[in-house]
């Protein structure tokens, strides 16, 4: 047990930075031993990041593909999911558990290497569902395999084959040649924005979700979009769903808040989630409550994401489940990590998340039709996707990435036909979908770069082909509103 405690120390020092750990589904599948503190009755989770406490309770579970949890007697006791490549969450015995995987960092000059210990977790949280009892835990895998320890450069650095690709994405100088190429060859239009030229490199990196070591060169497989044929059940569902849907105009009523600017903070995850959830507040109250929600409260107060260094919308759902979300006036946006103590104590209302999940039930189970149904039936959702150099210049039309214009590649992994991981770098809200007169299907997305960009801060992206990994990790949250 002392060995595990020592391993915890390695992540405690870097938990507020962009987590470079990289563990895949096949690394997590297997038998795990849990070491848990006793549950404590309190309104909010314990600060497990500081102290896991006395781990008096031991349990053994078996995680099997794609998302089932078994006990040692091979009896099904719950469900689990990866959270991107950062950690995993599971529910057993009406108890919800989440932990990051462990890792260490070694830097020599400008070169950085990450050792991901996929057979171990760092600190983790668990709680009784729908009850105010919380505890901490950590876990290690029984019969760890050699490939469960992964030594590699940071994942984002492996997305580039050439230093020039990094410079295209992270520069304050517009790439006029690329803009001309797009406008001559593509079905969507681009613009060399003056605002981009005014940005610092750090802001370009922040809004793109990038943290890149430009010296790393990795040969990766090019992402290919594949149109999947609908099954008989899918064809029925597609006929039942509206061909077009836009929460900005449902029978003449707008249920979507204003476009905002995340500034130089890597907080797209907070904007993507709060934008989707605040629309659901408007839908539930028939626009009686039209306040925008506070991304800053998420950035400053959540231990489940990395403040201005990135995160995931689904973990904002977890924050809203374990804590709550508040209106913007309770903690106005600062564009920096901030201090949770500055959030107001008595907001006029709180938004409590009652359920959050990847659409489809677990990471990798998303598909176009499930996403469409969720948007229509419950409201806007959040997605993650890959930002390519051309995306900065989007102006109008249905965006799609042309690999011929850039040697910039995505990584995908799959096993037995199930998608297990795709690299993504940015998050936005999806407020609807549609189809052009030519039959091109698209999602309508609300970005967080200000209303000067794109179609008034919005963009359309190709739908039904997992364009830029946009259909891999869509998530949503169901909510209740507590008025004070």
PyMOL commands that set and color helices and strands:
alter all, ss='L'
color gray80, all
select helices_A, chain A and resi 2-12+25-28+146-148+155-159+163-169+176-185+194-198+201-208+232-240+268-284+295-301+313-322+328-330+340-342+368-378+389-393+403-405+467-469
alter helices_A, ss='H'
color red, helices_A
select strands_A, chain A and resi 30-36+40-41+57-64+68-70+76-83+87-92+95-108+111-128+133-141+149-152+189-190+245-246+325-326+349-358+381-385+394-396+398-399+412-415+418-422+426-435+441-446+458-462+475-483
alter strands_A, ss='S'
color yellow, strands_A
deselect
rebuild
show_as cartoon
